[in-house]
Amino acid sequence: KNAVTYAMCIEGKQRSSEELAQEFSDIAVGGRSAVNFIIGSSFGLSDTIKKMSNKKLSMSKMTFPHQLARVMLLEQIYRGYKINANEKYHK
C-alpha cells in the first residue's frame, strides 16, 4: 500500500537522471517507503499492470532485452540516490 509502482513501458515518460532523482526525493518526502519497478517481457506489460501502476517510465523508444533493462535501471536508481546525496558519482 505504501509503495510507488513504476511500469516500465515504451509509452511511459522519459526522464533525465536528475528528474528521476527528484522523483525519488519527492516520494520519500511524501512518506512513501518503497518503490517498485515492473519490467515486462519482449511483449511488454499487460494493460492491467499499467493501470495498477502509479507511474509509467520509459528508458528509451528503443527495445532492450529485459536482462539489460534491469542493469540499466539499477544503474539509474543508484545514480539517482547519489545525486540526492550530493555525492561525486553523478557527472
DSSP file (Angstrom, degrees, kcal/mol; ACC not computed):
  #  RESIDUE AA STRUCTURE BP1 BP2  ACC     N-H-->O    O-->H-N    N-H-->O    O-->H-N    TCO  KAPPA ALPHA  PHI   PSI    X-CA   Y-CA   Z-CA
    1    1 A K              0   0    0      0, 0.0     0, 0.0     0, 0.0     0, 0.0   0.000 360.0 360.0 360.0 -33.8    0.0    0.0    0.0
    2    2 A N        +     0   0    0      2,-0.1    31,-1.2    30,-0.1    32,-1.0   0.290 360.0 100.6 -93.8  11.2    2.8    2.4    0.8
    3    3 A A  E     -a   34   0A   0     30,-0.2     2,-0.5    29,-0.2    32,-0.2  -0.637  64.6-138.3 -97.7 153.4    4.8    1.7   -2.4
    4    4 A V  E     -a   35   0A   0     30,-2.2    32,-3.1    -2,-0.2     2,-0.5  -0.952  24.3-153.8-103.5 127.7    5.0    3.7   -5.6
    5    5 A T  E     -a   36   0A   0     -2,-0.5    50,-2.2    30,-0.2    49,-1.4  -0.907   6.6-161.7-111.5 126.7    4.9    1.4   -8.6
    6    6 A Y  E     -ab  37  55A   0     30,-3.3    32,-2.7    -2,-0.5     2,-0.6  -0.900   8.5-150.1-103.3 129.6    6.5    2.2  -11.9
    7    7 A A  E     -ab  38  56A   0     48,-2.8    50,-2.6    -2,-0.5     2,-1.0  -0.899  14.9-142.1 -94.0 121.2    5.5    0.3  -15.0
    8    8 A M  E     +ab  39  57A   0     30,-2.9    32,-0.7    -2,-0.6     2,-0.3  -0.748  45.4 142.5 -85.9 105.0    8.5    0.3  -17.4
    9    9 A C  E >   -     0   0A   0     48,-1.7     3,-2.1    -2,-1.0    -2,-0.1  -0.983  62.6-114.3-148.6 154.5    6.9    0.7  -20.8
   10   10 A I  E 3  S+     0   0A   0     -2,-0.3    48,-0.1     1,-0.3    -1,-0.1   0.775 114.9  55.3 -63.0 -27.8    7.5    2.4  -24.1
   11   11 A E  E 3  S+     0   0A   0     46,-0.1    -1,-0.3     2,-0.1    47,-0.1   0.473  89.6 105.0 -85.5   0.8    4.6    4.8  -23.7
   12   12 A G  E <  S-     0   0A   0     -3,-2.1     2,-0.3    45,-0.3    45,-0.3  -0.209  83.8 -87.8 -71.8 169.7    5.9    5.9  -20.3
   13   13 A K  E     - b   0  57A   0     43,-1.8    45,-1.8     1,-0.0     2,-0.4  -0.612  35.1-132.7 -81.5 135.5    7.6    9.3  -19.8
   14   14 A Q        -     0   0    0     -2,-0.3     2,-0.3    43,-0.2    45,-0.1  -0.716  28.6-172.0 -84.9 139.3   11.3    9.5  -20.4
   15   15 A R        -     0   0    0     43,-0.5     2,-0.1    -2,-0.4    42,-0.0  -0.940  22.2-119.6-130.9 151.9   13.2   11.3  -17.6
   16   16 A S     >  -     0   0    0     -2,-0.3     4,-2.4     1,-0.1     5,-0.2  -0.377  38.2-104.0 -77.3 168.0   16.7   12.6  -17.1
   17   17 A S  H  > S+     0   0    0      1,-0.2     4,-2.3     2,-0.2     5,-0.1   0.893 124.3  51.2 -60.0 -39.9   18.8   11.2  -14.2
   18   18 A E  H  > S+     0   0    0      2,-0.2     4,-2.1     1,-0.2    -1,-0.2   0.892 109.2  49.8 -66.4 -39.5   18.2   14.4  -12.4
   19   19 A E  H  > S+     0   0    0      2,-0.2     4,-2.0     1,-0.2    -2,-0.2   0.902 111.4  48.6 -66.2 -40.6   14.4   14.3  -12.9
   20   20 A L  H  X S+     0   0    0     -4,-2.4     4,-2.3     2,-0.2    -2,-0.2   0.906 109.8  52.4 -65.8 -40.4   14.3   10.7  -11.7
   21   21 A A  H  X S+     0   0    0     -4,-2.3     4,-2.2     1,-0.2    -2,-0.2   0.905 108.3  51.3 -60.2 -41.1   16.4   11.6   -8.6
   22   22 A Q  H  X S+     0   0    0     -4,-2.1     4,-2.8     2,-0.2    -1,-0.2   0.890 107.7  52.6 -64.4 -38.8   13.9   14.4   -7.9
   23   23 A E  H  X S+     0   0    0     -4,-2.0     4,-2.6     2,-0.2    -2,-0.2   0.923 108.1  50.9 -62.1 -43.2   11.0   11.9   -8.1
   24   24 A F  H  X S+     0   0    0     -4,-2.3     4,-2.2     1,-0.2    -2,-0.2   0.921 111.6  48.0 -59.4 -43.0   12.8    9.7   -5.6
   25   25 A S  H  X S+     0   0    0     -4,-2.2     4,-2.7     1,-0.2     5,-0.2   0.928 111.7  49.2 -62.9 -45.5   13.2   12.6   -3.3
   26   26 A D  H  X S+     0   0    0     -4,-2.8     4,-1.9     1,-0.2    -2,-0.2   0.879 109.7  52.2 -61.9 -38.8    9.5   13.6   -3.7
   27   27 A I  H  <>S+     0   0    0     -4,-2.6     5,-2.1     2,-0.2    -1,-0.2   0.931 112.1  45.6 -62.8 -45.9    8.4   10.0   -3.0
   28   28 A A  H ><5S+     0   0    0     -4,-2.2     3,-1.7     1,-0.2    -2,-0.2   0.926 113.2  48.5 -64.7 -45.3   10.4    9.9    0.2
   29   29 A V  H 3<5S+     0   0    0     -4,-2.7    -1,-0.2     1,-0.3    -2,-0.2   0.835 105.4  60.7 -64.1 -31.9    9.3   13.3    1.4
   30   30 A G  T 3<5S-     0   0    0     -4,-1.9    -1,-0.3    -5,-0.2    -2,-0.2   0.464 121.3-107.9 -75.8  -0.4    5.7   12.3    0.6
   31   31 A G  T < 5 +     0   0    0     -3,-1.7     2,-0.3     1,-0.3    -3,-0.2   0.560  69.8 143.9  88.9   8.8    6.1    9.5    3.2
   32   32 A R      < -     0   0    0     -5,-2.1    -1,-0.3    -6,-0.2   -29,-0.2  -0.631  31.5-166.2 -81.8 141.8    6.2    6.5    0.8
   33   33 A S        +     0   0    0    -31,-1.2     2,-0.3    -2,-0.3   -30,-0.2   0.496  62.3  38.6-109.5  -4.6    8.6    3.8    1.9
   34   34 A A  E     -a    3   0A   0    -32,-1.0   -30,-2.2    -7,-0.1     2,-0.4  -0.996  54.1-158.2-147.6 150.3    9.1    1.6   -1.2
   35   35 A V  E     -a    4   0A   0     -2,-0.3     2,-0.4   -32,-0.2   -30,-0.2  -0.999  14.0-165.2-128.6 128.4    9.4    2.0   -4.9
   36   36 A N  E     -a    5   0A   0    -32,-3.1   -30,-3.3    -2,-0.4     2,-0.4  -0.903   3.6-162.0-113.9 142.1    8.7   -0.9   -7.2
   37   37 A F  E     -a    6   0A   0     -2,-0.4     2,-0.6   -32,-0.2   -30,-0.2  -0.991   4.0-159.6-122.5 130.4    9.7   -1.2  -10.9
   38   38 A I  E     -a    7   0A   0    -32,-2.7   -30,-2.9    -2,-0.4     2,-0.5  -0.948   6.9-170.6-113.4 118.5    7.9   -3.7  -13.2
   39   39 A I  E     -a    8   0A   0     -2,-0.6   -30,-0.1   -32,-0.2     2,-0.0  -0.927  12.7-149.4-108.4 127.4    9.8   -4.7  -16.4
   40   40 A G        -     0   0    0    -32,-0.7     5,-0.2    -2,-0.5     2,-0.0  -0.197  17.8-100.1 -87.0-179.5    7.9   -6.7  -19.0
   41   41 A S  B >   -C   44   0B   0      3,-1.0     3,-2.0    24,-0.1    -1,-0.2  -0.083  56.7 -75.9 -83.1-170.0    9.0   -9.2  -21.5
   42   42 A S  T 3  S+     0   0    0      1,-0.3     3,-0.1    21,-0.1    -1,-0.1   0.664 134.9  60.2 -65.7 -14.2    9.6   -8.5  -25.1
   43   43 A F  T 3  S-     0   0    0      1,-0.3    -1,-0.3     3,-0.0     2,-0.1   0.435 108.7-132.2 -90.6  -1.0    5.8   -8.5  -25.4
   44   44 A G  B <   -C   41   0B   0     -3,-2.0    -3,-1.0     2,-0.0    -1,-0.3  -0.381  36.2 -46.2  85.0-164.3    5.5   -5.6  -23.0
   45   45 A L        -     0   0    0     -5,-0.2     2,-0.1    -2,-0.1    -5,-0.0  -0.766  56.9-106.6-106.8 152.2    3.2   -5.3  -20.0
   46   46 A S     >  -     0   0    0     -2,-0.3     4,-2.1     1,-0.1     5,-0.2  -0.360  28.5-115.3 -71.5 157.1   -0.4   -6.0  -19.8
   47   47 A D  H  > S+     0   0    0      1,-0.2     4,-2.6     2,-0.2     5,-0.2   0.838 116.4  60.5 -60.9 -32.8   -2.9   -3.1  -19.6
   48   48 A T  H  > S+     0   0    0      2,-0.2     4,-1.8     1,-0.2    -1,-0.2   0.925 106.1  45.0 -61.2 -45.8   -3.9   -4.4  -16.2
   49   49 A I  H  > S+     0   0    0      1,-0.2     4,-1.0     2,-0.2    -2,-0.2   0.915 113.2  50.7 -64.7 -43.5   -0.3   -3.9  -14.9
   50   50 A K  H  < S+     0   0    0     -4,-2.1     3,-0.4     1,-0.2    -2,-0.2   0.901 111.0  48.7 -62.5 -40.6    0.0   -0.5  -16.5
   51   51 A K  H  < S+     0   0    0     -4,-2.6    -1,-0.2     1,-0.2    -2,-0.2   0.844 109.9  51.0 -69.4 -33.6   -3.3    0.7  -15.0
   52   52 A M  H  < S+     0   0    0     -4,-1.8    -1,-0.2    -5,-0.2    -2,-0.2   0.652  93.8  94.2 -79.2 -13.4   -2.4   -0.5  -11.5
   53   53 A S     <  -     0   0    0     -4,-1.0   -47,-0.2    -3,-0.4     3,-0.1  -0.484  69.8-143.8 -78.8 148.3    0.9    1.3  -11.6
   54   54 A N  S    S+     0   0    0    -49,-1.4     2,-0.3     1,-0.2   -48,-0.2   0.813  83.2  16.4 -76.9 -32.5    1.3    4.8  -10.2
   55   55 A K  E     -b    6   0A   0    -50,-2.2   -48,-2.8     2,-0.0     2,-0.4  -0.965  64.4-140.7-142.0 154.3    3.7    5.9  -12.8
   56   56 A K  E     -b    7   0A   0     -2,-0.3   -43,-1.8   -50,-0.2     2,-0.4  -0.978  22.6-173.4-117.1 131.7    4.9    4.8  -16.3
   57   57 A L  E     -b   13   0A   0    -50,-2.6   -48,-1.7    -2,-0.4     2,-0.4  -0.979   8.5-164.5-128.7 135.5    8.6    5.2  -17.1
   58   58 A S        -     0   0    0    -45,-1.8   -43,-0.5    -2,-0.4     3,-0.1  -0.974  10.7-165.6-119.3 133.4   10.3    4.7  -20.4
   59   59 A M  S    S-     0   0    0     -2,-0.4     2,-0.3     1,-0.3    -1,-0.1   0.757  75.2 -27.6 -82.9 -26.7   14.1    4.3  -20.7
   60   60 A S        -     0   0    0      2,-0.2    -1,-0.3     1,-0.1     4,-0.1  -0.968  55.7-106.6-174.6 163.6   14.1    4.8  -24.4
   61   61 A K  S    S+     0   0    0     -2,-0.3     2,-0.1    -3,-0.1   -51,-0.1   0.621  98.2  89.0 -77.7 -13.1   11.9    4.4  -27.5
   62   62 A M  S    S-     0   0    0      1,-0.0     2,-0.4    -3,-0.0    -2,-0.2  -0.402  83.3-117.7 -79.2 161.1   14.2    1.5  -28.3
   63   63 A T        -     0   0    0     -2,-0.1    -2,-0.1   -53,-0.0   -21,-0.1  -0.862  30.8-173.6-102.2 134.8   13.6   -2.0  -27.1
   64   64 A F        -     0   0    0     -2,-0.4     2,-0.1    -4,-0.1    -4,-0.0  -0.921  34.5 -98.5-123.2 150.3   16.1   -3.7  -24.8
   65   65 A P    >>  -     0   0    0      0, 0.0     4,-2.6     0, 0.0     3,-0.6  -0.425  38.6-119.5 -60.6 143.9   16.2   -7.3  -23.5
   66   66 A H  H 3> S+     0   0    0      1,-0.3     4,-2.0     2,-0.2     5,-0.1   0.806 112.9  58.8 -62.7 -27.2   14.8   -7.3  -20.0
   67   67 A Q  H 3> S+     0   0    0      2,-0.2     4,-1.3     1,-0.2    -1,-0.3   0.914 110.6  41.8 -64.9 -40.9   18.1   -8.5  -18.6
   68   68 A L  H <> S+     0   0    0     -3,-0.6     4,-2.6     2,-0.2     5,-0.2   0.894 111.3  55.8 -71.7 -40.3   19.8   -5.4  -20.0
   69   69 A A  H  X S+     0   0    0     -4,-2.6     4,-2.8     1,-0.2     5,-0.2   0.880 104.2  55.1 -59.3 -37.9   17.0   -3.2  -18.9
   70   70 A R  H  X S+     0   0    0     -4,-2.0     4,-2.5    -5,-0.2    -1,-0.2   0.923 110.3  44.8 -61.6 -43.9   17.3   -4.4  -15.3
   71   71 A V  H  X S+     0   0    0     -4,-1.3     4,-2.1     2,-0.2    -2,-0.2   0.916 114.7  48.3 -67.5 -43.0   21.0   -3.4  -15.3
   72   72 A M  H  X S+     0   0    0     -4,-2.6     4,-1.8     2,-0.2    -2,-0.2   0.908 113.6  47.1 -64.2 -41.9   20.4   -0.1  -16.9
   73   73 A L  H  X S+     0   0    0     -4,-2.8     4,-2.5    -5,-0.2    -2,-0.2   0.919 109.9  52.8 -66.0 -43.4   17.5    0.7  -14.5
   74   74 A L  H  X S+     0   0    0     -4,-2.5     4,-2.5     1,-0.2    -1,-0.2   0.900 108.5  50.8 -58.7 -41.1   19.6   -0.4  -11.5
   75   75 A E  H  X S+     0   0    0     -4,-2.1     4,-2.7     1,-0.2    -1,-0.2   0.897 110.4  49.3 -64.6 -39.3   22.3    2.0  -12.5
   76   76 A Q  H  X S+     0   0    0     -4,-1.8     4,-2.5     2,-0.2    -2,-0.2   0.869 110.1  50.5 -69.3 -36.0   19.9    4.8  -12.9
   77   77 A I  H  X S+     0   0    0     -4,-2.5     4,-2.2     2,-0.2    -2,-0.2   0.945 112.7  46.8 -63.4 -47.4   18.4    4.1   -9.4
   78   78 A Y  H  X S+     0   0    0     -4,-2.5     4,-2.0     1,-0.2    -2,-0.2   0.927 112.9  49.6 -58.1 -46.6   21.9    4.1   -7.9
   79   79 A R  H  X S+     0   0    0     -4,-2.7     4,-2.5     1,-0.2    -1,-0.2   0.901 108.3  53.9 -61.0 -42.2   22.7    7.3   -9.8
   80   80 A G  H  X S+     0   0    0     -4,-2.5     4,-2.2     1,-0.2    -1,-0.2   0.908 109.3  46.6 -59.9 -43.7   19.5    9.0   -8.6
   81   81 A Y  H  X S+     0   0    0     -4,-2.2     4,-1.3     2,-0.2    -1,-0.2   0.844 111.5  51.9 -70.2 -31.7   20.3    8.3   -4.9
   82   82 A K  H  <>S+     0   0    0     -4,-2.0     5,-2.5     2,-0.2     4,-0.2   0.889 108.8  51.2 -68.4 -38.7   23.9    9.5   -5.4
   83   83 A I  H ><5S+     0   0    0     -4,-2.5     3,-1.6     1,-0.2    -2,-0.2   0.942 110.6  48.6 -60.2 -47.2   22.5   12.7   -6.9
   84   84 A N  H 3<5S+     0   0    0     -4,-2.2    -1,-0.2     1,-0.3    -2,-0.2   0.765 110.8  50.6 -66.9 -24.9   20.2   13.2   -3.9
   85   85 A A  T 3<5S-     0   0    0     -4,-1.3    -1,-0.3    -5,-0.1    -2,-0.2   0.394 110.2-123.9 -91.0   2.6   23.1   12.6   -1.6
   86   86 A N  T < 5 +     0   0    0     -3,-1.6    -3,-0.2    -4,-0.2     2,-0.2   0.859  58.0 154.7  56.4  38.1   25.3   15.2   -3.4
   87   87 A E    > < -     0   0    0     -5,-2.5     3,-0.6    -6,-0.1    -1,-0.2  -0.512  55.2-112.3 -94.9 167.5   28.0   12.6   -4.0
   88   88 A K  T 3  S+     0   0    0      1,-0.2    -1,-0.1    -2,-0.2    -5,-0.1   0.509  92.7  91.7 -80.3  -7.2   30.5   12.6   -6.8
   89   89 A Y  T 3  S+     0   0    0     -7,-0.1     2,-0.3     2,-0.1    -1,-0.2   0.911  75.5  71.5 -56.7 -44.1   29.3    9.6   -8.8
   90   90 A H    <         0   0    0     -3,-0.6   -10,-0.0   -11,-0.2   -11,-0.0  -0.537 360.0 360.0 -77.4 135.3   27.0   11.7  -11.0
   91   91 A K              0   0    0     -2,-0.3    -1,-0.1     0, 0.0    -2,-0.1   0.438 360.0 360.0 -90.7 360.0   28.8   13.8  -13.5
